[in-house]
Amino acid sequence: MSLKKYISTIAVFILINASCLQSFQTTDQGIYGKILPLKERAAIQNEWLKWRLENILPELMRNADIDLWLIINREYNEDAVYFTLSPQPTIYSYRTTILMLHDKGGELGVEGLSASDYGYGRLYRGAFTDRSKKQFENLADVIQKIDPEKIGINTSETWHLADGLNTTMKKRLESALGPEMSKRMVSAEKLCIDWLQIRSPQELEAYNDICSIAHEIIREGSSDKNITPDVTTIDDVRWWFRHKIAELGLEAWFHPVCDIQRKKEDAAKYRDNPNIIRRGDLIHCDLGIKYLGLCTDMQWHIYVCRGNETDAPEGLKNALNVTLEFGKILTGEFKEGRTGDEIAKAATKKAEAAGINSQIYSHSIGNYGHSAGTRLDTRPLDQVAEENRDRTQYAIPSNTVYAIEYCCFFDIPEWDNQQVKISFEDDAAFTKDGCNFLDGHQQDFFLIK
């Protein structure tokens, strides 16, 4: 499929799913029925991988100016990229696993080879053919026959997900290739990043369902069914989400987060048992699941009504509404070719003009929760991981997915002008039609009455 046709397919996907941009609190109770058995998941992921290898990878390799891409793994010490290139059901690399992706040029596309003890069926042809030689000697023979001008290896100072070739394997590779052929080795950093961040039409379509499943878990866990004031603790809520994810046969890519903001007088009153949820509390949660090899990352708020309340105080509701408005500002600044730093600064400038006190810390999401792709970060430098500072300088391409993550600060009148932090995070696809949320996002507080 040509890039032009690929982009057109993405555009159709966005039009079809425009109706998804509503509050996720209206999701259908039967949403869990979308979760497939493991065998069916594997078949779908393998079809996606085949399509990606045939339709996305050739152009990425040419853009990165790499003729042969090597992914070399040791058992239980795998390259992060390996799991995105290997067919299901792959749980680990057996012994030393070597994948080779050779761009044969033009319509011939990319050929997959496995210089390992075993092949990978239709996706990777076995290339360890001379068993009288050691594995790396055989690998060197194959590379000599291919005679690539540039050999991509996964090394990077900036991106952990592009730095999967360990020191021992690199030494063995250089020893087998010899000094002249080793000079052709170059970092495959750009190729790794683009492969990990650019999504296929099939993945983007499925991402909507994946987000809807996560939203349904959130809706169920943020209800009276799960939270009883003066009894339930924030740790109970965390573990409810963790068990629910496991019960559904999904993965949690981090342990759920749950914390409480409360009026100072209430905080003083309950200081001996601060983790028990009380009436008047504002609860903040953060949850990430993984399904069909793709991750979600979402944050939301729950308000626990006092005895005389049927809704959250107006000050808190206004704070949430302004926070959501800032989300429109932020997603509106996504433009292809802009860096994360440029997007974040442009959004912050507009927020300041509107009197919004915000902090942005958004990131790419996909096969990994904190995936390859640019970062957006306006927090003080002492709050930003050192490596993330460099990552904000990367430009964004189309057909990528981001966890739109930020917070805003407000003085709440009903809380004696105490400052409250409203956090937001949900997942959005960036295509040629802009940055749009995949399955809506929180519009109102979840209420415990």
CORGI-V668516 format. One line per field, one symbol per residue. phi: phi as a letter, one per 30 degrees, with the letter a starting at -180 (. if undefined). A space follows every 10 residues. Layout:
# CORGI-V668516
phi: ???
This chain:
# CORGI-V668516
phi: .ddddddddd ddedddcedd dbdddcdddd dddddcdedd ddddddddde ddddccdedd ddddhbcbcc bcbceibdde deddccddcc caddhccbcb bcddjhddic ccbbcbdacb iddbddbccc ddcdeddded ddddddhddb cdbdbadccd dcbdddeddd dddddddidd dddddbdced deddddcdcd edddddeedd dddddddded dcbedcbcei bdcddededd ddddddedic ccdadecabb cbeedddddc ddbdcddbdj dcccbbbbcb bhibccabba bbccddeccc adeedddddd ddedddeddd ddddbejdde dddddddddd dddciccbbc adadbadbdc cdkdccacde edcceedddd ddcddccdib bbddbabbcb ccedchhddb cccbaacbcc bdcjcbddbi adcbddccc
